[in-house]
Amino acid sequence: MAKPDLASPLSLQRSSSVRWLIASLAGAFAFVSYVQRMNISVAAELMMPELGLTKIDMGQVFSSFLLGYAIFQVPAGRLGDAIGPRITLALAALFWGITTVLTGFLPRMFVAGTAGMLLVLVAVRFILGATEAATFPVGSRAIRNWTPPGERAFANSFMMVGSASAAAASAPLVSWLMVRFGWRSAFYITSLFAFAIAAVWYIAVRDDPRQHKWVTENELRRINPEQVARPGHHASLFQVVCNRDILFLSLSYTCEGYVLFIFVFWLYIYLVQERGFSLLRGGLLASLPWLVAMISAPIGGFVCDRFSESRGRFAGARIVIILGYGLSGGLLFAAAKFNGRIAVIAALCVSVGALYFAEPAFWATAVHLSKENAGAVSGLMNTAGIVGGIVSTSLTPVIVKYFGWLPALGSGAAVALLCACLWIVIGRRSPMQSRAENSRSENLS
């Protein structure tokens, strides 16, 4: 596509904000991806009796998604580095739509309860997980291409808002569709979101801001397109993982996954079983922390950018993450100790909000460290987070069974504080280490 006439008087007089359109679409991608992954957790209530599936069977289906999602984080990120975010995410969303349709359609072809039907569902959800792996690493790559360094944490917060809003909206949306039209139709209807975002992204997005007809010279100067990562130019995975700060960043994000997945998978059960809320009220209250997260994520991104501009990229992220995870861990433990219901809900809401306050700082740091490898480094970091989530999801019910909810939530508080401690050392090094890191950075870029 032809470049805009940047030398024209009109382009010099007016400004544009296409970079915020790109960030908003990345947030929409995060929203749609969460709807596609969470729809089956709601639909399972009607799927299991009709198809003759057990909870163990559905557990295998759920796990297949997480397996595909974890395995393909780095490959999806590197694909985005190689061919660009535009085509990578458009194709990914197209596959989301197809696999979501197949989730509702394919069981018709098998006798209920057969091994063949279960195998097909496992395969389809694995493919969905593999293609959804592109969402955050490649979305972060797109933001890297389009956003100046001083705005990247705030721009990445758009994806956090998308995921948090989907976490709050998916259950009531899918349950309403399921009751109104049936569980199969719930999959068919939610698949339309994926097809729509694929089309909009492909039409509206370009990998290089200089190729977008809506961009003016004023915005290009702000973006500094000379810093746009070059497709196909990237370091080897070995060079990436040899970077000390990338390793510590990934380790800290393992802690992020551990704490976050406690809320994702166990918050509702905790409120109903331990705090005595009804099923309906527990569901409504469990959505409140995600509403707080929608507000706190952009605030955290904005604060991170401001501190980063005045104190440096690492220092800005360090302040936000230590503050966010220190507050989140303390309030998570306090929620387990409180007796009053209002105090418990308030503490849990602020605890989740503090996690999301810090979240954009992780992604901005990954982009800062990655140079031309934003997709790969973001994928590596997100893989570490998924590993932490798997550990959390598996360990929490064991701790609850043998020790109770206080130690279970206390483990999340301890891991949150560990994350804060790790950030004391990320970005700090001796002069000799700095020279070595500068040499590696030249190889990465």
Secondary structure, 3 states (H helix, E strand, C coil): CCCCCCCCHHHHHCCCCHHHHHHHHHHHHHHHHHHHHHHHHHHHHHHHHHHCCCHHHHHHHHHHHHHHHHHCHHHHHHHHHHHCHHHHHHHHHHHHHHHHHHHHHHHHHCCCCCHHHHHHHHHHHHHHHHHHCCHHHHHHHHHHHHCCHHHHHHHHHHHHHHHHHHHHHHHHHHHHHHHHHCHHHHHHHHHHHHHHHHHHHHHHCCCCHHHCCCCCHHHHHHHCHHHCCCCCCCCCHHHHHCCHHHHHHHHHHHHHHHHHHHHHHHHHHHHHHHCCCCHHHHHHHHHHHHHHHHHHHHHHHHHHHHHHHHHCHHHHHHHHHHHHHHHHHHHHHHHHHCCCHHHHHHHHHHHHHHHHHHHHHHHHHHHHHHCCCHHHHHHHHHHHHHHHHHHHHHHHHHHHHHCCHHHHHHHHHHHHHHHHHHHHHCCCCCHHHHHHHHHHHHHHC
